[in-house]
Amino acid sequence: MRRMHLEAVLKSSVRHAKPAGLTLQYGTAGFRTKAEHLDHVMYRMGLLAVLRSKKTKSVIGVMVTASHNPEEDNGVKLVDPMGEMLVQEWEVYATNLANAEEHELQTALTNIIKEETINMQDESCVVIGRDTRPSSENLSLAVIDGVTAFESRYQDYGLVSTPQLHYIVCCRNTDGRYGEPTVEGYYQKLSKAFNDLVKQSPNSEADKKSLSIDGANGIGALKIREMEQHLQPLLSLLLFNDGSKGKLNHACGADYVKVLQKAPEGIDMKPGERCCSFDGDADRIVYYYKDNEHRFHLLDGDKIATLISTFIKELLVKVDLTLNMGVVQTAYANGSSTRYLEEIMKVPVYCAKTGVKHLHHKAQEFDIGVYFEANGHGTVLFSKRAEEQIRQLVDTGTSEESRKAAQMLKNVIDLINQTVGDAISDMLVIEAILSLKGLSVEKWDEIYTDLPNRQLKVKVADRRVIETTNAERRTIKPPGLQENIDEIVKKYHMSRAFVRPSGTEDVVRVYAEADTQENADALAHEVCLAVFHRAGGVGDEPKPLR
């Protein structure tokens, strides 16, 4: 590293000093903690983004967000050249760099440059985005300080959703082939594909209820407001929790709705009305409605994956293409969704470890890979081969039906944000499919019935005592725990259960499903007791659910 570079970096670092003794871990979601602890991390991630840019000879993204966390938290994610998440090998560098004490910073940087054989004379460019948290603007300025300390070029896109920044990075690195690298370009690409799709629907002129959107008081609300004009008159939106009052993610948002299985505050739900919730940075979405008895119904990532993959499979049959398609889920996917896809739709289903980067990598193995976590984070990936064959068939299809189906698939490709799960993109895909198939939200929900389930957690002294295999569905440590779980599961009908260590705190997460909610709750409690006694539970023994 040139001396002048290093001196500037160390000099600027003094203004972003690390609190002594603070340690953080870069995980699937990057770094996340209380905003006041992150200034030094942001500065250093600016430095790391420059090194990653030089190494890959590409534009790299830095997104300042803590997604569905409370407003007082913040975080940062790095975006790799094709809009994907930072590669796992560099997560280690991110962690080491963030945790280095001031006097160790020079060594930490030199080690990365040496190990990756980075030529510091190479060009670099970093793009930066942020969510609507009060702390995000200052933290993004710390990122810019890190980037400019290395004399790198940068562009600050300001307030953007996480998926929009992923999209922009991909566009910048594909010379615009994926789209125009601006927020306006994103709106135009998606809205054109959506409008073209819906216009092919026999139901497009029918009287349709508005879609109610819970914007989680976050960036998604801001961006859907900007995009709304591009979607009229084909989609009518009612926006709630738009950030004008109420705190980000407080009693609202996709995570709140999914975990508590109830409607967010601040939304006026009428029976049969389609509603959806974004999370704080708009990369997750869940749908829901109330029936005529005012009972709440959730349509999560499993229902979304089933709707989209069924639609694509039906179109593939019409165009007569032999493309291999797979759906990727995690252990948290409801057993009913897996059975429906495999047995009714004859679509192969694969299980990956929890965390979207694991699902994304698995989905890349197929010509068409649909992946969603149950929490509503997911997308569809199309291989280059699949895209080329589909686009070709628009003109060369053997029948009008074949050409029409190919045109729909082409529109779906353009409507999907293939870089990452995207609440806005996924919402438009869902709305288009419901319109094309003439489905109400109730009819969509009836495709299959979820098995009742329960998620709990057990506090333990050290989560590392739990080790899992088979995509986290079975434990191999501590000894005897899996056998214990197997015996408990046998007592309940249509049941399964698994446990996995949390990625961020000393708790073990427990998932159980069974034929009734009462049995799912009882099974979850019994498994919690087994974990508590075999994995070093802390505090009082878990109590039964009431």
TAGICOR-V788525 format. One line per field, one symbol per residue. ss: DSSP state (H for helix, E for strand, - for the rest). Layout:
ss->???
//
This chain:
ss->--HHHHHHHHHHHHHH----------E--EEEEEHHH-HHHHHHHHHHHHHHHHHH--EEEEEE--------EEEEEEE-----E--HHHHHHHHHHHH--HHHHHHHHHHHHHH---------EEEEEE-----HHHHHHHHHHHHHH---EEEEEEE--HHHHHHHHHHHH---------HHHHHHHHHHHHHHHH------------EEEE----HHHHHHHHHHHHH-----EEEE-------------HHHHHHH--------------EEEE------EEEEEE-----EEEE-HHHHHHHHHHHHHHHHHHH-----EEEEE-----HHHHHHHHHH---EEEE----HHHHHHHH----EEEEE-----EEEEE-HHHHHHHHHHHHH---HHHHHHHHHHHHHHHH-------HHHHHHHHHHHHHHH---HHHHH------EEEEEEEEE--HHH-EEE----EEEE---HHHHHHHHH------EEEEEE-----EEEEEEEE--HHHHHHHHHHHHHHHHHH--E---------
//
